[in-house]
Amino acid sequence: MREVRAATMPARPAGGRKPPAAPPPRVDAPGSTGRSHKRNAYAALDLGTNNCRLLVAEPAANGFRVIDAFSRIVRLGEGLGSSDRLSEAAIERTVEALRVCRVKMQARGVVRAKVIATEACRLAVNGAEFVERVRSDVGLDLEIVDRQTEAYLAVTGCAALADPYSESVVIFDIGGGSTEIAWLDGTATNPSADPTLRIRAWDSLPVGVVTLAERHGGSDVTRLTFEGMVEEVADRLARFAIRAAPAANARHFHLLGTSGTVTTLAAMHLRLARYERRRVDGLWMSDAEVGDAIDDLLDTRLEQRADNPCIGRDRADLVLAGCAILEAIRRAFPSDRLRIADRGLREGLLMNMMREDGVWRRGGYR
């Protein structure tokens, strides 16, 4: 998949300091009618194993400007660890969320949309039936994307945050049912270069926060339980770790993660009273800071995690499974720093659609 960057690559400051965070797209204040945004509105909807997420945006000079967004935890893949079917309760929750998305897209006058589903629908024997139900009941054409497409979209969506001076980056996206990981080899040649052309190796691990928590338990997680989860992920990661072993030896190597897991750890590190995307997206964390944040979470009880506004009750039993996936990646690819991305598949979808339509050439966006 091809990509146009959503943010201009920052110049390296004097003295070798890290480049500043790429500015996130602006979101209009809640309650905006959106009447002035109907001319070139695009929509990207990512239906994962755990979340249903929508972005509506219009082209801007440096990529796009977000004019509406929606996110709801639906747990579509709940129970898939022990069954091969999407449950009726999960389908009902998801269909209701998709109806909300449809209304938002209509209100914003969307001219083109991409609606994708990932691991839960790939695994479920009734995935095709679910797609047909969404088409008939909601009016959305849901596309089940393959693992390579998902991995490439994750790279496309967040590669703008990679250090442009790094000769090697490992990018990962911890999802509900799978984890996508890719090794980008070589430096970015120019700000508009397609980052997927730098992918030297990639993999899609059939393990995510929902499936891992269901197998090991996510409510009462001891350090022994946590190590068991890390070991399972490490086994699944081993093949990719061998192929991408040279990555960690390159100059300015770092990890770049996108997921609720890494953004939660960033929010805890910043001690935010409530989640603030602008402070999290693009944040650099040292290896020690990541380790401390994971240790702090391991010392909490389920009720404490549920009461944390940056985690919430819906994710309290999943966040430590995500930390176990992150820990396995950290052990396979030791790095002094991790960059946090609150962006991913939806951003990649938006940029791909806009570039395919030539909106910047046609609309004078340069």
C-alpha positions in Angstrom: 0.0 0.0 0.0 1.2 3.5 -0.8 1.2 6.4 1.6 1.4 10.2 1.7 2.7 11.5 5.0 0.3 13.1 7.5 2.9 15.3 9.0 6.1 17.0 7.8 9.3 15.3 9.0 10.9 17.6 11.6 14.5 18.8 11.2 17.1 17.5 13.6 17.8 20.2 16.2 21.4 21.3 16.9 23.2 19.2 19.5 21.7 15.9 18.4 18.5 16.3 20.4 15.4 14.2 19.5 13.1 15.8 16.9 9.9 17.3 18.3 6.6 15.3 18.1 4.7 15.5 14.9 1.6 17.6 15.4 -1.6 15.6 15.5 -4.5 16.4 13.2 -7.0 18.9 14.8 -10.4 17.6 15.9 -13.4 20.0 15.9 -15.1 20.7 19.2 -18.0 18.4 20.1 -21.3 19.6 18.8 -20.0 21.1 15.6 -22.6 20.6 12.8 -20.0 20.0 10.2 -22.0 21.8 7.5 -18.9 23.5 6.2 -17.0 20.3 5.9 -19.0 18.3 3.4 -17.1 19.1 0.2 -14.1 16.7 0.6 -14.9 14.6 3.6 -13.3 11.1 3.7 -14.0 8.4 6.3 -11.8 5.5 7.6 -13.4 2.9 9.9 -11.3 0.2 11.6 -13.3 -2.6 13.2 -10.9 -4.6 15.3 -11.3 -7.5 17.7 -11.9 -5.1 20.6 -12.7 -1.6 19.2 -14.7 0.1 16.5 -13.0 3.3 15.5 -13.9 6.0 12.9 -12.1 9.0 11.6 -13.7 11.6 9.2 -11.2 14.0 7.7 -10.7 16.5 4.8 -7.5 17.2 2.9 -5.1 19.8 4.3 -1.8 21.2 3.2 0.3 18.7 5.2 -2.0 15.7 5.0 -5.5 15.9 6.4 -7.6 17.6 9.1 -9.9 15.5 11.3 -13.4 16.8 11.5 -15.1 14.0 13.4 -14.1 10.9 15.3 -15.7 8.0 17.1 -14.4 5.1 19.2 -16.3 2.4 21.1 -15.1 -0.8 22.7 -17.4 -3.6 21.3 -15.3 -6.7 22.0 -16.4 -8.3 18.7 -13.9 -11.1 19.2 -15.0 -11.9 22.7 -14.8 -15.7 23.2 -12.9 -16.4 20.0 -10.1 -17.9 22.1 -12.3 -20.8 22.9 -14.8 -20.7 20.0 -14.7 -20.2 16.3 -17.8 -18.0 16.0 -18.7 -14.4 16.7 -21.3 -14.4 19.4 -24.7 -12.9 18.9 -24.2 -10.5 21.8 -20.9 -9.3 20.3 -22.5 -8.8 16.9 -25.4 -6.8 18.3 -22.9 -4.5 20.2 -20.9 -4.0 17.0 -23.8 -3.4 14.7 -25.1 -0.7 17.1 -21.6 1.0 17.0 -21.5 0.8 13.2 -24.9 2.5 13.0 -23.5 5.4 15.0 -20.6 5.5 12.5 -22.9 5.5 9.6 -24.9 8.4 11.0 -21.7 10.4 11.5 -20.5 9.7 8.0 -23.8 10.9 6.5 -23.9 14.0 8.7 -20.4 14.9 7.4 -21.2 14.3 3.8 -18.5 11.8 3.3 -17.5 11.4 -0.4 -15.5 8.3 0.0 -15.0 5.7 2.8 -13.0 2.7 3.6 -14.4 0.3 6.1 -12.2 -2.6 7.2 -12.3 -5.5 9.7 -9.3 -7.4 11.0 -8.5 -10.5 13.0 -11.9 -11.3 14.6 -13.6 -11.5 11.2 -10.6 -13.3 9.7 -10.8 -16.1 12.3 -14.6 -16.5 12.8 -16.4 -19.1 10.7 -19.3 -16.7 10.5 -17.2 -13.7 9.5 -18.7 -13.6 6.0 -22.2 -13.8 7.5 -21.4 -10.9 9.8 -20.2 -8.8 6.8 -23.4 -9.5 5.0 -25.5 -8.5 8.0 -23.6 -5.2 8.3 -24.3 -4.5 4.6 -28.0 -5.3 4.9 -28.7 -3.8 8.4 -26.3 -0.8 8.4 -25.5 -0.1 4.8 -21.8 -0.3 5.1 -19.5 -2.5 2.9 -17.1 -4.0 5.3 -13.9 -5.4 3.9 -12.0 -8.1 5.8 -8.3 -7.3 5.1 -5.5 -9.8 5.2 -2.6 -9.7 7.7 -0.1 -8.1 5.3 -2.5 -5.3 4.5 -3.1 -4.7 8.2 0.7 -4.6 8.9 1.3 -2.2 6.0 -1.5 0.1 7.1 -0.1 0.3 10.6 3.3 1.3 9.1 1.6 3.8 6.8 -0.4 5.4 9.6 2.4 6.0 12.1 5.8 6.0 10.3 5.7 9.8 10.3 6.7 9.6 13.9 9.9 7.5 13.3 13.2 9.4 13.9 14.2 10.4 10.4 17.9 9.8 11.4 17.3 6.3 12.6 18.7 3.6 10.2 16.4 1.0 11.6 13.0 1.0 13.3 10.7 -1.7 14.6 7.0 -0.7 14.4 4.3 -2.6 16.1 0.6 -2.4 16.6 -0.9 -4.4 19.5 -4.5 -5.2 18.7 -7.3 -7.2 20.3 -6.8 -10.4 18.3 -3.4 -10.0 16.6 -0.2 -8.0 16.8 1.4 -6.6 13.6 5.1 -5.9 13.6 7.5 -4.7 10.9 11.1 -3.8 10.5 11.9 -0.6 8.6 15.5 -0.7 7.3 17.4 2.4 6.2 16.7 6.0 6.8 13.8 7.9 5.3 15.1 9.4 2.1 12.6 12.3 2.0 9.4 13.3 3.8 7.1 12.1 1.1 8.7 8.7 0.6 6.5 5.6 1.0 7.6 4.0 4.3 6.3 0.6 3.3 9.1 0.5 0.7 11.5 0.3 3.7 9.9 -2.8 5.1 12.5 -5.5 5.3 10.5 -8.0 7.3 7.0 -8.1 8.8 4.7 -10.5 10.7 1.3 -10.7 12.1 1.2 -12.6 15.4 -2.1 -14.4 16.1 -2.2 -13.0 19.6 -3.7 -9.8 21.0 -4.9 -8.3 24.2 -8.4 -10.0 24.1 -7.2 -13.5 23.1 -4.2 -13.4 25.5 -6.3 -12.2 28.5 -8.9 -14.9 27.8 -6.2 -17.6 27.8 -4.3 -16.5 30.9 -6.8 -14.3 32.8 -6.8 -10.6 32.8 -8.5 -9.7 36.1 -6.0 -11.0 38.7 -2.6 -11.0 37.0 0.3 -12.1 39.2 3.9 -11.6 38.1 4.0 -15.4 37.4 1.0 -15.1 35.2 2.5 -12.1 33.5 5.7 -14.0 32.7 3.6 -16.9 31.3 2.0 -14.4 28.9 5.3 -12.9 27.9 6.7 -16.4 27.2 3.8 -17.3 24.9 4.2 -14.1 22.9 8.0 -14.6 22.7 7.5 -18.0 21.2 5.2 -16.6 18.5 7.6 -13.7 18.0 10.7 -15.9 17.6 10.6 -16.3 13.8 10.3 -12.6 13.2 13.0 -11.8 15.8 15.5 -14.0 14.0 14.8 -12.3 10.6 14.9 -8.8 12.1 17.8 -9.4 14.5 20.1 -6.9 12.7 17.6 -4.1 13.4 18.7 -3.4 16.9 22.4 -3.0 15.8 21.7 -0.1 13.5 22.4 3.6 14.4 19.7 5.4 16.3 17.5 2.3 16.4 14.3 2.6 18.3 10.9 1.1 18.7 7.6 2.7 17.6 4.4 1.4 19.0 0.7 2.1 18.3 -2.0 0.7 20.5 -4.1 1.3 23.5 -1.4 -0.4 25.5 1.4 2.0 24.7 -0.8 5.1 24.9 -2.0 4.0 28.3 1.5 3.5 29.6 2.4 7.0 28.2 -0.6 8.5 30.0 0.4 6.8 33.3 4.0 8.0 32.8 2.8 11.6 32.4 0.4 11.1 35.4 -2.5 12.5 33.4 -5.7 13.0 35.3 -7.5 12.2 32.0 -6.3 11.0 28.6 -4.9 13.8 26.4 -4.0 12.7 22.9 -1.9 15.8 22.1 0.4 15.0 25.0 0.7 11.3 24.2 1.0 11.1 20.4 4.7 11.5 19.6 5.9 11.1 23.1 9.4 9.6 23.6 9.8 7.2 26.5 13.1 5.7 27.7 13.4 2.0 28.3 13.5 2.6 32.0 10.4 4.7 31.9 8.5 2.0 30.0 9.7 -0.6 32.5 8.6 1.5 35.5 5.1 2.1 34.0 4.6 -1.7 33.5 5.8 -2.4 37.0 3.4 0.1 38.4 0.5 -1.5 36.5 1.5 -5.0 37.7 1.1 -3.7 41.3 -2.5 -2.6 40.8 -5.7 -4.5 41.3 -8.5 -4.8 38.8 -10.6 -2.2 40.6 -7.7 0.3 40.6 -7.2 -0.1 36.9 -10.9 0.3 36.3 -11.0 3.5 38.3 -8.1 5.0 36.3 -9.7 7.3 33.8 -6.8 6.6 31.3 -7.7 2.9 31.4 -11.4 2.5 32.3 -13.6 -0.4 33.2 -13.8 -1.8 29.7 -10.1 -2.2 29.3 -9.0 -2.9 32.9 -8.8 -6.7 32.3 -6.9 -6.3 29.0 -4.2 -3.8 29.7 -1.7 -6.2 31.4 -2.0 -8.6 28.5 -1.0 -5.8 26.2 1.9 -5.0 28.5 3.0 -8.7 28.2 3.1 -8.3 24.4 5.1 -5.1 24.7 7.5 -6.8 27.1 8.1 -9.6 24.7 8.9 -7.1 21.9 11.2 -5.1 24.2 13.2 -8.2 25.2 13.5 -9.3 21.5 14.6 -5.8 20.4 16.3 -4.0 23.3 16.1 -0.2 22.7 16.9 2.9 24.7 13.7 4.6 23.5 10.2 3.9 22.5 8.1 6.4 20.6 4.3 6.4 21.3 1.8 6.8 18.4 -1.8 7.5 18.9 -2.5 6.9 15.2 -2.5 3.8 13.0 -4.8 2.0 10.5 -7.4 4.7 10.1 -4.8 7.4 9.3 -3.2 5.0 6.8 -6.5 4.4 5.1 -7.3 8.1 4.9 -3.9 9.1 3.3 -4.1 6.2 0.8 -7.6 7.2 -0.3 -6.7 10.9 -0.7 -3.5 10.2 -2.6 -5.3 7.8 -4.9 -7.8 10.5 -5.6 -5.1 13.1 -6.2 -6.8 15.5 -3.9 -3.7 17.6 -3.2 -3.0 18.2 -6.9 -6.6 18.9 -7.7 -7.2 21.1 -4.7 -3.9 23.0 -4.7 -2.7 21.3 -1.5 1.1 21.2 -1.6 
